[in-house]
Amino acid sequence: MNFKNILVPMDFSKCAKSAFKMALTLAKRTGASIDLVSVTHIPHLHAEMVGAASIVNPILNDYHNLIDEQFDELIKTTESEGVKISISKYNAPLHDAIYSCTLQNESDLIVTGTKSQHDWLVNLLGSNSTDMIERSKIPVMVIPEGLENNNYKKIGVAIDYADFDDPSMLEPLRAFAELFESALCFLNVTTKHHKLFVYDDIKVGISAYFNDLKQSFHTYTDSRPLPEILLEAIKDLDLDMLFMLPKNHTTLQRLIKPSQTKSMALQMDKPLMTIHEKKT
């Protein structure tokens, strides 16, 4: 797989600019283009309301002019030479706009930023970035605010061997790791000590799929919450990035059980890449 078009949601915040810098690094290595997407959502006024267009249109025009100025300034002050950059502006709910832009421009990766600090409501309900992880059909890379290090020498790969049987779905991860000559540290957490050797065939398949990259396998027999274990592993193994496979939960499951991937995205100070598991 080669990254050909990278989508970057842009609200000109510090975390969005960090995501743009990461996208530029990838684009320069792969020859990919970048689509910067700005979204506003002014609800459509009822058609029967007199003068609705005269109220909304000037607001949108002024807003789009301001956005154009900010885009010009962003590109001028960033090392973007040699990278094809397009700009898309939408008046729509964020996820509708991202979905439409993904289809129209055939994007194969979303790079989005996340703030370094979150209030209690974001921690409870999630952010725009965590919503993209949950909804996106293409890989998502979440970049922490203010990240300056684009060195990805060691990538942690959190995999539940019990639910994994197709290494080929990790193709975007392999493409990324090959770009940066990354070593892969496969992380598995289980509380069932008697199953430590049950999944050896799975590990052999994974090892064969990534046979041209450095690999190591780490199993944690621990009953603590998964995010706590993974955060400790990131520190102990000195990882530069974490990869996770979000599960396809039903709406009821999402309400009852918090997403482990969402929790990691909100707590990490390192990049997180996700690819949704295949639907059965």
LUMTORVO-862553 format. One record per residue: residue in three letters; x, y, z of N, C-alpha, C, O in turn. Coordinates in steps of 0.05 Angstrom, whole numbers, padded with zeros to 5 digits, always signed. Example, Ala and Ser with C-alpha at 12.3 -4.5 7.8 and 13.67 -1.06 7.14 Angstrom:
LUMTORVO-862553
ala+00264-00114+00156+00246-00090+00156+00264-00066+00156+00285-00066+00169ser+00257-00045+00142+00273-00021+00143+00258+00001+00157+00268+00023+00161
END
This chain:
LUMTORVO-862553
met+00017-00024+00000+00000+00000+00000+00017+00025+00000+00037+00026+00014asn+00009+00045-00016+00023+00070-00016+00003+00092-00009-00019+00093-00020phe+00010+00110+00009-00007+00132+00016-00008+00152-00007+00013+00164-00013lys-00031+00156-00019-00033+00174-00042-00046+00200-00036-00039+00221-00047asn-00066+00200-00018-00080+00224-00011-00085+00224+00019-00099+00206+00030ile-00075+00244+00033-00078+00246+00062-00097+00269+00069-00094+00291+00060leu-00117+00262+00085-00137+00282+00093-00130+00293+00121-00125+00277+00139val-00130+00319+00123-00123+00332+00149-00146+00351+00157-00148+00372+00144pro-00162+00345+00176-00182+00364+00186-00167+00388+00198-00149+00385+00214met-00175+00413+00190-00160+00436+00199-00178+00457+00210-00195+00469+00197asp-00174+00463+00236-00188+00485+00249-00168+00506+00259-00175+00525+00273phe-00142+00503+00251-00120+00521+00256-00113+00522+00286-00099+00541+00294ser-00121+00502+00301-00112+00500+00329-00083+00488+00329-00073+00479+00308lys-00070+00489+00352-00043+00479+00354-00042+00449+00348-00023+00440+00335cys-00062+00435+00356-00061+00406+00351-00066+00399+00322-00055+00380+00311ala-00083+00415+00308-00088+00411+00280-00063+00417+00264-00057+00404+00244lys-00048+00437+00272-00023+00444+00258-00002+00423+00262+00014+00417+00245ser-00002+00410+00286+00016+00387+00290+00010+00364+00272+00028+00351+00261ala-00016+00360+00267-00025+00339+00249-00016+00345+00220-00007+00328+00205phe-00018+00370+00213-00010+00379+00186+00020+00374+00181+00028+00365+00160lys+00036+00380+00202+00065+00376+00199+00071+00346+00195+00089+00339+00180met+00057+00329+00210+00061+00300+00207+00053+00291+00179+00066+00275+00166ala+00030+00302+00169+00021+00295+00142+00042+00304+00121+00046+00290+00101leu+00054+00327+00125+00075+00336+00107+00099+00317+00107+00110+00311+00085thr+00107+00307+00130+00129+00288+00132+00122+00263+00115+00139+00253+00100leu+00098+00253+00119+00090+00229+00104+00088+00235+00074+00097+00219+00057ala+00077+00258+00067+00074+00265+00038+00101+00267+00024+00103+00259+00001lys+00120+00278+00038+00147+00282+00025+00161+00255+00021+00176+00251+00003arg+00154+00236+00038+00167+00209+00036+00153+00192+00015+00165+00174+00003thr+00127+00197+00011+00111+00179-00006+00102+00192-00032+00093+00178-00050gly+00104+00218-00034+00093+00232-00058+00063+00236-00056+00051+00243-00076ala+00052+00233-00033+00023+00236-00029+00015+00265-00031+00031+00283-00025ser-00010+00270-00038-00021+00297-00036-00036+00300-00010-00042+00280+00004ile-00041+00325-00002-00055+00330+00023-00080+00346+00018-00079+00366+00002asp-00102+00338+00030-00127+00353+00028-00133+00365+00056-00140+00350+00074leu-00130+00391+00058-00137+00405+00083-00167+00411+00083-00177+00423+00064val-00181+00402+00104-00210+00404+00105-00219+00422+00128-00213+00416+00151ser-00233+00444+00121-00244+00462+00141-00274+00458+00142-00287+00458+00121val-00285+00456+00166-00314+00451+00168-00327+00471+00187-00317+00476+00209thr-00349+00483+00178-00366+00498+00196-00394+00487+00193-00400+00473+00174his-00410+00492+00213-00438+00481+00212-00458+00503+00220-00464+00506+00244ile-00467+00517+00200-00489+00536+00205-00515+00523+00196-00519+00518+00172pro-00533+00516+00215-00557+00502+00208-00573+00517+00186-00575+00541+00187his-00585+00501+00168-00601+00513+00147-00627+00523+00159-00642+00509+00173leu-00633+00549+00154-00658+00560+00164-00681+00551+00147-00678+00544+00124his-00704+00550+00159-00728+00539+00146-00733+00555+00120-00731+00580+00119ala-00741+00541+00099-00745+00553+00073-00765+00576+00073-00764+00595+00058glu-00785+00573+00092-00806+00593+00092-00798+00618+00108-00813+00638+00108met-00775+00618+00121-00767+00641+00136-00758+00663+00117-00740+00659+00100val-00771+00686+00119-00765+00708+00101-00737+00718+00104-00728+00724+00127gly-00723+00720+00082-00696+00731+00083-00675+00713+00094-00653+00722+00102ala-00680+00686+00094-00661+00667+00106-00634+00669+00091-00613+00670+00104ala-00635+00669+00065-00610+00670+00049-00594+00695+00054-00570+00695+00055ser-00608+00717+00058-00594+00743+00062-00581+00743+00090-00562+00759+00094ile-00589+00726+00108-00576+00724+00134-00552+00706+00133-00531+00712+00143val-00556+00682+00121-00536+00661+00123-00513+00666+00103-00489+00663+00110asn-00519+00674+00078-00498+00676+00058-00476+00695+00065-00452+00689+00061pro-00482+00720+00074-00460+00738+00082-00442+00727+00104-00418+00731+00104ile-00455+00712+00123-00439+00700+00145-00420+00679+00134-00396+00679+00141leu-00430+00662+00116-00413+00642+00104-00391+00654+00087-00368+00645+00087asn-00398+00675+00071-00377+00688+00054-00355+00700+00071-00331+00696+00065asp-00362+00714+00093-00342+00725+00110-00325+00704+00123-00301+00706+00125tyr-00338+00682+00131-00323+00660+00144-00304+00647+00124-00281+00642+00132his-00313+00642+00100-00296+00629+00080-00272+00647+00072-00250+00638+00067asn-00277+00673+00072-00255+00692+00066-00234+00691+00088-00209+00691+00083leu-00243+00690+00113-00225+00688+00136-00209+00661+00135-00185+00661+00140ile-00223+00640+00128-00210+00613+00126-00189+00614+00104-00167+00603+00108asp-00195+00626+00081-00175+00628+00060-00150+00642+00069-00128+00633+00063glu-00153+00664+00084-00130+00678+00095-00113+00661+00114-00089+00661+00113gln-00127+00645+00130-00113+00628+00149-00099+00605+00135-00077+00598+00143phe-00111+00595+00114-00098+00574+00098-00073+00585+00085-00052+00572+00085asp-00075+00608+00074-00051+00621+00061-00029+00624+00081-00006+00618+00074glu-00035+00634+00105-00015+00638+00125-00003+00611+00134+00021+00609+00139leu-00020+00591+00137-00010+00564+00146+00010+00553+00126+00031+00543+00134ile+00003+00554+00101+00020+00542+00080+00046+00558+00077+00068+00546+00073lys+00044+00585+00080+00069+00601+00078+00088+00596+00100+00113+00597+00096thr+00078+00589+00124+00095+00587+00148+00103+00557+00153+00113+00551+00175thr+00097+00539+00135+00103+00511+00138+00120+00502+00115+00118+00512+00093glu+00137+00482+00120+00155+00472+00100+00139+00453+00081+00141+00429+00084ser+00124+00465+00063+00106+00449+00046+00115+00448+00017+00100+00439+00000glu+00140+00457+00011+00149+00458-00017+00149+00429-00028+00158+00410-00015gly+00139+00427-00053+00140+00401-00066+00116+00383-00060+00114+00362-00072val+00098+00392-00042+00075+00376-00035+00050+00388-00047+00045+00412-00044lys+00034+00372-00061+00009+00382-00073-00012+00384-00050-00018+00364-00038ile-00022+00408-00046-00041+00413-00024-00067+00425-00036-00066+00445-00051ser-00089+00412-00030-00115+00423-00038-00130+00431-00013-00124+00422+00009ile-00150+00448-00016-00166+00458+00006-00196+00453+00001-00206+00459-00021ser-00209+00441+00021-00238+00436+00018-00252+00450+00042-00243+00449+00065lys-00274+00464+00036-00289+00478+00056-00318+00468+00056-00331+00467+00034tyr-00329+00461+00079-00356+00450+00080-00372+00465+00101-00362+00473+00122asn-00398+00469+00095-00417+00477+00116-00434+00452+00121-00454+00448+00107ala-00426+00436+00141-00440+00411+00146-00430+00401+00173-00409+00410+00183pro-00444+00381+00185-00433+00368+00208-00405+00356+00201-00401+00346+00179leu-00387+00357+00221-00359+00349+00216-00357+00321+00203-00343+00318+00183his-00371+00302+00213-00367+00274+00204-00379+00270+00176-00369+00254+00160asp-00401+00285+00170-00411+00284+00143-00391+00295+00123-00387+00284+00101ala-00379+00317+00131-00359+00330+00113-00335+00312+00109-00325+00309+00086ile-00324+00300+00130-00301+00283+00128-00308+00259+00111-00291+00251+00094tyr-00331+00247+00115-00339+00224+00099-00341+00231+00070-00331+00216+00053ser-00354+00253+00063-00357+00262+00035-00330+00267+00023-00325+00259+00000cys-00312+00281+00038-00286+00287+00027-00269+00262+00023-00254+00260+00003thr-00272+00243+00040-00257+00218+00038-00265+00203+00012-00247+00193-00002leu-00291+00203+00006-00300+00190-00018-00292+00205-00043-00282+00193-00062gln-00296+00231-00043-00292+00247-00067-00262+00248-00075-00255+00246-00099asn-00245+00249-00055-00216+00251-00061-00201+00225-00058-00177+00224-00060glu-00216+00204-00053-00204+00177-00050-00181+00177-00030-00159+00167-00035ser-00186+00189-00007-00165+00190+00014-00160+00162+00025-00179+00146+00026asp-00135+00157+00033-00129+00131+00044-00117+00133+00072-00109+00113+00084leu-00116+00158+00083-00107+00162+00110-00118+00188+00120-00117+00208+00106ile-00127+00189+00145-00135+00214+00159-00114+00219+00180-00108+00201+00197val-00103+00243+00180-00084+00251+00202-00097+00274+00217-00102+00295+00205thr-00103+00270+00242-00118+00290+00257-00103+00295+00284-00089+00278+00293gly-00108+00318+00295-00095+00326+00320-00113+00323+00344-00137+00322+00341thr-00101+00320+00367-00116+00320+00392-00102+00337+00413-00078+00339+00413lys-00118+00350+00429-00107+00368+00449-00093+00353+00471-00098+00329+00476ser-00074+00367+00484-00058+00354+00506-00074+00352+00532-00068+00335+00548gln-00094+00369+00535-00110+00368+00559-00140+00367+00551-00148+00380+00532his-00155+00350+00566-00184+00347+00560-00200+00351+00586-00192+00342+00607asp-00223+00364+00583-00240+00367+00606-00256+00341+00610-00255+00322+00595trp-00271+00340+00632-00285+00315+00640-00305+00307+00619-00310+00283+00616leu-00318+00326+00605-00338+00319+00586-00326+00305+00562-00337+00286+00551val-00303+00315+00553-00289+00302+00530-00280+00274+00539-00283+00255+00523asn-00270+00271+00563-00261+00245+00572-00285+00225+00574-00282+00201+00570leu-00309+00236+00579-00332+00219+00581-00344+00212+00554-00349+00189+00548leu-00347+00232+00537-00361+00229+00511-00342+00226+00487-00350+00215+00466gly-00317+00235+00490-00299+00233+00467-00296+00260+00454-00310+00279+00460ser-00278+00261+00434-00272+00285+00419-00277+00280+00390-00285+00258+00382asn-00272+00300+00373-00275+00296+00344-00256+00275+00335-00263+00259+00317ser-00231+00274+00346-00212+00254+00337-00221+00226+00344-00218+00208+00328thr-00231+00222+00369-00240+00196+00376-00265+00187+00361-00268+00164+00355asp-00281+00207+00354-00304+00200+00337-00295+00191+00309-00307+00173+00298met-00274+00203+00298-00264+00195+00272-00253+00166+00274-00257+00151+00255ile-00239+00160+00296-00230+00133+00300-00253+00113+00299-00251+00092+00286glu-00275+00120+00312-00298+00103+00314-00312+00099+00287-00323+00078+00281arg-00314+00120+00271-00331+00120+00247-00315+00115+00221-00327+00106+00202ser-00290+00121+00220-00275+00121+00195-00271+00093+00184-00266+00074+00199lys-00274+00090+00158-00269+00065+00144-00240+00063+00134-00232+00042+00124ile-00225+00084+00137-00197+00084+00129-00179+00089+00154-00190+00098+00174pro-00153+00083+00152-00136+00087+00175-00137+00116+00185-00139+00135+00169val-00135+00119+00211-00134+00145+00224-00108+00147+00241-00102+00128+00256met-00094+00169+00238-00071+00174+00255-00076+00199+00272-00081+00220+00261val-00074+00196+00298-00080+00217+00317-00053+00228+00328-00037+00213+00340ile-00049+00254+00324-00024+00267+00331-00028+00285+00356-00045+00303+00355pro-00014+00281+00378-00017+00298+00401-00008+00326+00396+00010+00331+00380glu-00021+00344+00410-00014+00373+00407+00015+00378+00414+00025+00369+00434gly+00028+00393+00396+00056+00402+00402+00077+00381+00396+00100+00385+00402leu+00069+00358+00384+00089+00337+00378+00109+00348+00358+00101+00358+00336glu+00134+00345+00364+00156+00354+00346+00172+00331+00335+00184+00334+00314asn+00171+00308+00348+00188+00285+00340+00174+00268+00319+00153+00257+00324asn+00185+00267+00295+00174+00250+00274+00192+00225+00269+00194+00215+00247asn+00204+00216+00291+00221+00193+00290+00205+00169+00300+00198+00168+00324tyr+00200+00149+00283+00183+00127+00291+00199+00101+00289+00193+00083+00273lys+00219+00098+00306+00237+00075+00306+00225+00051+00319+00231+00028+00311lys+00207+00055+00338+00194+00032+00351+00164+00037+00353+00155+00057+00365ile+00148+00019+00342+00119+00021+00342+00107-00002+00357+00113-00025+00352gly+00091+00004+00377+00076-00017+00392+00051-00024+00377+00037-00006+00367val+00045-00050+00375+00022-00060+00360+00005-00076+00380+00012-00099+00386ala-00017-00064+00389-00034-00078+00409-00054-00096+00394-00071-00086+00379ile-00052-00122+00398-00069-00141+00383-00079-00162+00403-00065-00173+00420asp-00105-00167+00401-00118-00189+00415-00117-00214+00398-00133-00216+00379tyr-00099-00232+00404-00096-00256+00387-00122-00272+00384-00126-00285+00364ala-00139-00271+00404-00163-00287+00404-00182-00278+00382-00199-00293+00373asp-00180-00252+00373-00198-00242+00353-00184-00235+00327-00194-00220+00311phe-00160-00245+00323-00144-00237+00301-00135-00261+00284-00124-00280+00295asp-00141-00260+00258-00133-00282+00241-00124-00274+00213-00119-00291+00196asp-00121-00248+00208-00114-00239+00181-00093-00217+00181-00100-00193+00182pro-00067-00224+00181-00046-00203+00182-00048-00183+00159-00038-00161+00161ser-00060-00191+00136-00060-00172+00113-00076-00147+00119-00072-00127+00105met-00094-00147+00139-00109-00123+00145-00090-00102+00157-00098-00079+00161leu-00066-00110+00164-00046-00091+00176-00029-00078+00154-00008-00067+00160glu-00037-00080+00129-00021-00069+00107-00013-00040+00111+00010-00033+00106pro-00032-00023+00119-00024+00006+00123-00002+00009+00144+00015+00026+00142leu-00004-00008+00165+00017-00007+00186+00044-00015+00174+00064-00003+00179arg+00044-00037+00158+00069-00046+00145+00080-00024+00127+00105-00019+00128ala+00063-00011+00112+00073+00011+00094+00085+00033+00110+00106+00044+00102phe+00073+00040+00132+00083+00062+00149+00110+00053+00162+00129+00069+00162ala+00111+00029+00172+00135+00019+00185+00159+00017+00165+00181+00023+00172glu+00153+00010+00140+00174+00008+00120+00185+00036+00113+00209+00039+00109leu+00167+00056+00113+00176+00084+00108+00197+00093+00128+00216+00107+00121phe+00192+00086+00154+00209+00097+00175+00229+00075+00185+00243+00080+00205glu+00229+00052+00172+00247+00030+00181+00242+00024+00210+00261+00022+00226ser+00217+00022+00218+00210+00019+00246+00211-00010+00255+00207-00029+00239ala+00218-00014+00280+00216-00040+00293+00188-00042+00304+00178-00023+00315leu+00176-00066+00303+00149-00070+00312+00149-00087+00338+00161-00108+00339cys+00136-00077+00358+00133-00091+00384+00104-00099+00387+00087-00083+00393phe+00098-00125+00384+00071-00135+00385+00063-00140+00414+00077-00154+00429leu+00041-00127+00423+00033-00127+00451+00007-00142+00454-00013-00136+00441asn+00007-00162+00471-00017-00178+00476-00022-00179+00506-00003-00184+00522val-00047-00173+00515-00053-00173+00543-00074-00195+00548-00094-00197+00534thr-00068-00212+00568-00087-00233+00575-00086-00239+00605-00065-00235+00617thr-00108-00247+00616-00108-00256+00644-00108-00286+00646-00108-00297+00668lys-00107-00300+00623-00109-00329+00623-00081-00341+00618-00072-00343+00596his-00067-00347+00640-00040-00357+00638-00038-00383+00622-00017-00387+00609his-00059-00399+00623-00057-00425+00609-00059-00422+00579-00055-00441+00564lys-00064-00397+00569-00066-00393+00540-00042-00379+00528-00042-00370+00505leu-00020-00378+00543+00004-00364+00534+00014-00376+00508+00026-00361+00492phe+00011-00402+00503+00022-00414+00480+00001-00423+00459+00007-00435+00439val-00024-00416+00465-00046-00425+00447-00044-00410+00420-00052-00421+00400tyr-00035-00385+00421-00036-00369+00397-00009-00367+00382-00003-00348+00368asp+00008-00387+00386+00034-00387+00372+00031-00386+00342+00047-00373+00328asp+00011-00400+00331+00006-00400+00302+00000-00372+00292+00008-00363+00271ile-00016-00357+00308-00022-00329+00301+00003-00312+00300+00007-00297+00281lys+00020-00316+00319+00045-00300+00320+00064-00308+00297+00078-00291+00286val+00064-00333+00290+00080-00342+00267+00070-00329+00241+00086-00320+00225gly+00043-00327+00238+00032-00314+00214+00038-00284+00213+00045-00273+00192ile+00037-00271+00236+00044-00242+00238+00073-00238+00231+00080-00220+00216ser+00091-00255+00243+00119-00253+00238+00126-00257+00208+00143-00243+00198ala+00112-00276+00195+00117-00280+00167+00108-00256+00150+00121-00249+00131tyr+00086-00244+00158+00076-00221+00143+00094-00197+00144+00097-00181+00125phe+00108-00194+00168+00126-00171+00172+00155-00181+00171+00172-00170+00185asn+00161-00200+00154+00187-00214+00155+00210-00196+00148+00233-00202+00154asp+00205-00173+00135+00227-00155+00128+00232-00133+00148+00247-00114+00144leu+00218-00134+00171+00220-00114+00192+00228-00127+00218+00222-00150+00223lys+00242-00112+00235+00249-00121+00261+00224-00125+00278+00206-00108+00277gln+00222-00146+00293+00198-00152+00309+00206-00162+00336+00227-00174+00341ser+00187-00158+00355+00189-00171+00381+00160-00175+00391+00142-00160+00384phe+00156-00195+00408+00130-00202+00418+00130-00201+00448+00148-00211+00461his+00110-00187+00459+00108-00182+00488+00080-00190+00498+00060-00179+00488thr+00079-00208+00517+00053-00216+00528+00052-00207+00557+00070-00212+00573tyr+00029-00195+00565+00025-00185+00592+00002-00200+00605-00021-00199+00595thr+00008-00215+00626-00013-00229+00640-00021-00212+00664-00009-00213+00685asp-00041-00195+00659-00047-00174+00678-00077-00169+00678-00090-00170+00657ser-00088-00163+00701-00117-00158+00704-00124-00129+00705-00147-00121+00708arg-00104-00112+00704-00109-00083+00705-00123-00074+00679-00123-00088+00659pro-00135-00050+00679-00148-00040+00655-00128-00038+00632-00104-00031+00636leu-00136-00045+00608-00118-00046+00584-00103-00019+00580-00079-00020+00576pro-00117+00004+00581-00101+00029+00576-00078+00032+00596-00057+00042+00588glu-00083+00025+00621-00061+00027+00641-00037+00010+00633-00014+00018+00636ile-00043-00014+00624-00021-00033+00616-00006-00022+00592+00018-00022+00591leu-00022-00013+00572-00009-00003+00547+00007+00022+00552+00029+00025+00541leu-00002+00040+00569+00013+00065+00575+00039+00058+00589+00060+00070+00584glu+00038+00038+00606+00063+00029+00619+00082+00016+00599+00106+00020+00600ala+00071+00000+00580+00088-00013+00560+00101+00008+00542+00124+00005+00534ile+00086+00029+00535+00097+00051+00518+00122+00063+00531+00142+00068+00518lys+00120+00067+00557+00142+00078+00572+00165+00058+00575+00188+00065+00570asp+00159+00034+00583+00180+00014+00588+00195+00007+00563+00219+00002+00564leu+00181+00005+00540+00193-00004+00515+00203+00020+00499+00215+00017+00477asp+00199+00044+00509+00207+00069+00495+00196+00070+00467+00211+00074+00448leu+00169+00067+00465+00156+00066+00439+00152+00095+00429+00147+00113+00444asp+00152+00098+00402+00148+00124+00390+00119+00127+00380+00110+00149+00373met+00104+00105+00378+00077+00105+00368+00063+00080+00376+00076+00059+00382leu+00036+00081+00378+00021+00057+00384+00001+00052+00361-00011+00071+00350phe-00003+00027+00354-00023+00019+00334-00044+00002+00348-00038-00015+00364met-00070+00008+00342-00092-00008+00353-00113-00015+00332-00115-00001+00312leu-00127-00036+00337-00150-00044+00320-00176-00040+00335-00183-00058+00351pro-00189-00018+00331-00215-00014+00344-00235-00035+00336-00236-00043+00313lys-00251-00044+00355-00272-00064+00349-00297-00050+00339-00303-00027+00346asn-00313-00065+00323-00338-00054+00313-00360-00060+00333-00372-00081+00333his-00365-00040+00350-00385-00043+00371-00413-00033+00361-00414-00016+00344thr-00434-00045+00372-00461-00035+00367-00464-00010+00384-00448-00004+00401thr-00486+00005+00378-00491+00030+00393-00495+00024+00423-00485+00038+00440leu-00508+00002+00429-00513-00006+00457-00486-00013+00470-00482-00005+00493gln-00469-00027+00456-00443-00034+00468-00427-00009+00473-00413-00007+00493arg-00428+00011+00455-00413+00036+00459-00423+00051+00484-00407+00064+00497leu-00449+00049+00489-00460+00063+00513-00453+00049+00539-00449+00062+00559ile-00452+00022+00538-00447+00007+00562-00417+00005+00568-00409+00007+00591lys-00401+00000+00548-00372-00005+00552-00355+00015+00537-00357+00017+00513pro-00339+00031+00552-00323+00051+00539-00302+00038+00520-00292+00016+00525ser-00295+00053+00499-00276+00043+00479-00248+00045+00490-00240+00066+00500gln-00232+00023+00489-00205+00024+00498-00188+00041+00480-00170+00055+00489thr-00194+00041+00454-00179+00057+00435-00184+00087+00440-00165+00103+00440lys-00209+00094+00445-00215+00122+00451-00201+00131+00477-00190+00153+00477ser-00200+00114+00497-00186+00120+00522-00157+00125+00517-00145+00144+00528met-00144+00109+00500-00116+00112+00494-00111+00138+00479-00092+00153+00485ala-00128+00145+00460-00125+00169+00444-00126+00194+00462-00112+00214+00456leu-00141+00193+00483-00144+00216+00501-00122+00218+00522-00117+00239+00533gln-00108+00196+00526-00087+00195+00547-00058+00196+00537-00040+00204+00551met-00054+00189+00512-00027+00186+00501-00014+00212+00495-00028+00232+00487asp+00012+00213+00498+00028+00236+00488+00045+00228+00464+00063+00242+00456lys+00039+00204+00453+00052+00194+00428+00030+00190+00407+00007+00187+00414pro+00038+00189+00382+00018+00185+00360+00004+00157+00363+00016+00138+00373leu-00021+00157+00354-00036+00132+00354-00047+00128+00326-00059+00146+00314met-00043+00104+00314-00054+00097+00288-00075+00075+00292-00070+00056+00308thr-00097+00077+00278-00118+00057+00281-00128+00048+00254-00129+00063+00235ile-00136+00022+00252-00150+00011+00229-00172-00006+00240-00167-00024+00256his-00197-00001+00231-00219-00017+00242-00217-00046+00234-00209-00053+00211glu-00224-00063+00253-00226-00092+00246-00247-00096+00225-00266-00081+00222lys-00244-00117+00210-00263-00123+00188-00289-00133+00200-00290-00147+00220lys-00311-00124+00187-00337-00133+00196-00342-00162+00188-00335-00170+00166thr-00355-00177+00205-00361-00204+00199-00390-00207+00190-00399-00228+00183
END
